[in-house]
Amino acid sequence: MASVQSIAQFFHWRKWILPVLLGTGAACALFWLGLNQDVLDPATGAKITSWKLLQTFTWSNRATWALLGMLGCIFFRDLGYIIRLHILSMKVFGWRRAFENIMLWELASALTPSVVGGSAVAVLILKRDGMTLGQSTATVFITVLMDEAFYLIAVPVFFLWGMWYGHAFFPSSEWLSGSIPLLFFIAYSLIALFTLIILWGIILSPNRTYRGLQKIASIRRISRWEKPIRSWSEDLLLASQSIRSKPWRFWLGAMGVTTMSWTARFFTLNMILLVFFESVPHAAIVSRQLVLWLIMTFSPTPGSSGLAEFALPAMIGDMLGLGYLAIVAVIWRLATYFLYLVMGAIVLPHWLVRTQSSQNKLPKERGA
């Protein structure tokens, strides 16, 4: 059972120091080191330094529309997550509560090493806002299931789309080629296996999951946790049975907004690139991000700080050149990482006060 203090302690200001320092330091270092680097001008093909290239950059109508497109991607990315949480909570979480919980969920991911992820903290966030532990666990597992399902489908789709236009799925850099494809497909297979386990345990056979947890609770060595494990397994069973009984419209709606969110998330970078480049290979850029995303999930740093900033130019530099990629990487991290540190800082104080005395469970689901 999560105490009121546990969430507040996780979001303590000391937790922010490392990710902010790593992210800011990496962004500044990337920008500074790239200023005097010799690159090719995308427009003329002439050799020029990044600093001089930036000095010659002029704003255009294309850049304005691309900037608006980036803001639109950010909006639809978060809107999709908010709608999904609204749906999965059986419409008990109103729009404001869903917004606050999603912002804190993203904040937890930003403050947690990527290899660990923010899902465990998300369970506690939803529980503190009124869900039972079983409900919050089932909800987080369902969101993970949908996210992984999108990823598993997106990889072959964008792989084939990119191949159609003659673009490689993996970068041609010597230090990134080699074993990267093999490691990627091993990780992809593990994600597929993990997704099947969640599908089986939460959707297809929750009764067996319940019985398995009950057996674990009866082990003498962990008898001190027997009561909470049994209570959690009962809540999880009830939540799983409620979710799996939903009509196809429920699943179609939740998966639809999941697709909207992830598509917008990946196309955010494409919009940023269009500010600086006349055209970009959209399918190839998204496919490289799919590879990058998998690499970032194994990062030991909070929110992949330090790794993401330097990995992005390495992943797409062979297609677009390195000319603008330092500033692109900085803007990309502002839009996909630092934004949630800011939004989390704004939302957190009010949320902590609102949920301080919220010991009541979520009311029964409305109609449906």
Secondary structure by P-SEA (a helix, b strand, c coil): ccccaaaaaaaccccaaaaaaaaaaaaaaaaaaacccccccccccccccaaaaaaaccccaaaaaaaaaaaaaaaaaaaaaaaaaaaaacccccaaaaaaaaaaaaaaaaaccccccaaaaaaaaaaaacccaaaaaaaaaaaaaaaaaaaaaaaaaaaaaaaaacccccccccccccaaaaaaaaaaaaaaaaaaaaaaaccccaaaaaaaaaaaaaccccccaaaaaaaaaaaaaaaaaaaaaccaaaaaaaaaaaaaaaaaaaaaaaaaaaacccccaaaaaaaaaaaaaaaaaaccccccaaaaaaaaaaaccccccccaaaaaaaaaaaaccaaaaaaaaaacaaaaaaaccccccccccccc
